[in-house]
Amino acid sequence: MVTLSRACLVLMVALVAHSLTVTKAAEPAQSSPSLADFGLVYPLSNDWVRATELFRKKVESSNSPQSFDVLLAAVYVPKSDLSATSLLFSLVAYRQPATDCQKSLEAMIAHSQDNKDKPESGVVEFSAAGRSYFRVNVAHGHWGRHQCVICTVANRHLLIWSAGAPNEKGLAAIVATLNSIVLLPPRSAPESVQSAGLDGAADDSPSKPVQGRPERVKVSSGVTTGLLIKKVAPIYPEEARRAYIQGTVVLQAEIDKAGDITDLELLDGPIELAGSAVAAVRQWKYRPYLLLGQPVAVRTQIVVNYQLQR
């Protein structure tokens, strides 16, 4: 799997180009905005593992200009085919209002002619789920990766995707995720919380705080380690082994009442090892965590270590 910093290079080119076309703000932007702040919902299938916090850390630790906010990053780790784990995309939003995707991407093309990852084509407009997008394909670097930059406008801000895959089919799979983006439903006027029955009818009785045990609790990794009853060892990625990459992958996990992993998010660690860690941890099994004698779902962190044998 290509390194996250390498995958960011295309994005950095776009950022530099756009900084030449938009006046910088005097006031700092709100920290860690989400897609909801731009009126959008972007559901992904379970084969996509979020890596937003990991990506934010990488960007913050770099020397790149902080003229954008990371909204989402994801790695494709299908349960059935570990070899496809190299699909990766990131989505950022420029902090300054702008509405011209084509102008921004053309600026990227103009300022990347001497870069080996320079665009290999002009700006192409297309649509997905009724929304307009603009795309530029990027020439393959020495990693042989297929890459592209995609832009759309939401709430008068540019949203920029930086996508990388081992082939055109992989890029098409990333672009296909755009079809799931929908507008966030408008918020209703403030009103008292009402409970709904199975038929969807609202209960007219005044709402009351529900007493009793929570449906999900946060527990330490040490506690869940003691509940682990099935542990599948990760397969060391051959590309990472050849590149002498080792380290620790930190995952945030959701474990249901039955002790099965239901959701994973990458928090830290080498991205080259992330797909392997996710593929293994998905198969782990735990004894149910009991609260007041009853099983509840838990949120915890899982650490997977990779160390090369000398």
Disulfide bonds with the S-S distance in Angstrom:
Cys101-Cys151 2.05
